[in-house]
């Protein structure tokens, strides 16, 4: 009768076990490295998208500055022209309003809206996001006020066709 050994026999040698463990470790390290590289690449892509969105937003601000400067000049012209009619029997002709009752151009918000919808601003610091949000809320308010003023002026014109227009 063979003697029974107290030691359990492994199905493979110690060298094979070391080899399997080394191979497993290399596979795990490869997966971790691939995951890290992928995370880095995604981070760089997000940063690049955020930078591009900010560049487009800055360009939009420059366009809005031109729009608002032009609107301010037109409204100043209207104020000065209409003031000259105060206290006289003369009525302003429709040609006074050559660009409409209010400036025609609305301020632009497309770069901001697109950046928000595509989550392109994920890498922008919160303080900048808050400042941008406040600025764009003001621009939206300007657009709404401009539209309402134009509508109110048209209503007044229609109500007093013989006196105002």
HELIX and SHEET records of a PDB file:
HELIX    1   1 UNK A   14  UNK A   83  1                                  70    
HELIX    2   2 UNK A   94  UNK A   97  5                                   4    
HELIX    3   3 UNK A  110  UNK A  117  1                                   8    
HELIX    4   4 UNK A  126  UNK A  159  1                                  34    
END                                                                             
